[in-house]
């Protein structure tokens, strides 16, 4: 294979991977910063209920 | 108070710059150059020019900017009585959406040569932006002329309140997502020659902006978040929101043009949803044949809307 293509593909992987990483961390930080306290009992009750739709 | 005044003056300055950018010229002897009517270009000189020179149409060469070797046929030229304003008329009408290159050779004013001028003739930029906005909103309405985003369109147009809520959410998300996609296309994908991955990246950008809006809105404005409800997530599944970044990438729009197109697409979707929901609320009361109730009659109504929106096709503003 042409080394140019390999270079291009690796470059693409690196660029898209870093974009994904940066935004993933950004979203995780945002979720942490803007976290809303949910009563854990609500989730527990929902878990017990029948879950069709 | 002072701060507000400052912001206003900055905005006014920006608008003036936009307006003025349409009438600058590249030659000191020519004050203004603009399209006139369908098939003419008007040139204003700083001083009276010679009659005999202006009559000779071989002094003028006009072409569209993308193909400089195709000269347009000039019919004749006419000089105003005060000999400072020249109107060049053409055999065919001009495509004014395209910038034109006008070369004026060996200008002679009062017997003295003033050199050769090469000028760009284009429409006012502000008008161009407005035509992008109205075009995306009504003339090329994404729902009624391109049949995009139909799933969300039919899914959320049963009630007027949900339709308007969806339309407003959609407008916010599409403006944010397309500006971000534009930025990444221009400054990351193009320099790294990765434009063949544009669809993947644009889908990522859309889901990212929806997820971000979801997370932040949940904390900052729970009332609005409740009002948006499930629609915020539904926006991801809309294809208009993916079509707009692809159109931006194809047409090489700049940032302001991208903003206008995204805003127009969002408001156009809002208009479509509002119209459709108004009709569907009335349809509840109408006596529709049993087999047509629900979705089938909605499709027929959408077809009628599309027919009426065809009336706008081919219109051009400014």
Interface residues (C-beta under 8 A of the other chain):
Chain A: X8 X11 X12 X15 X16 X19 X20 X23 X26 X27 X30 X31 X34 X35 X36
Chain B: X184 X188 X192 X193 X194 X197 X200 X201 X204 X208 X211 X212 X215 X216 X218 X219 X220 X222
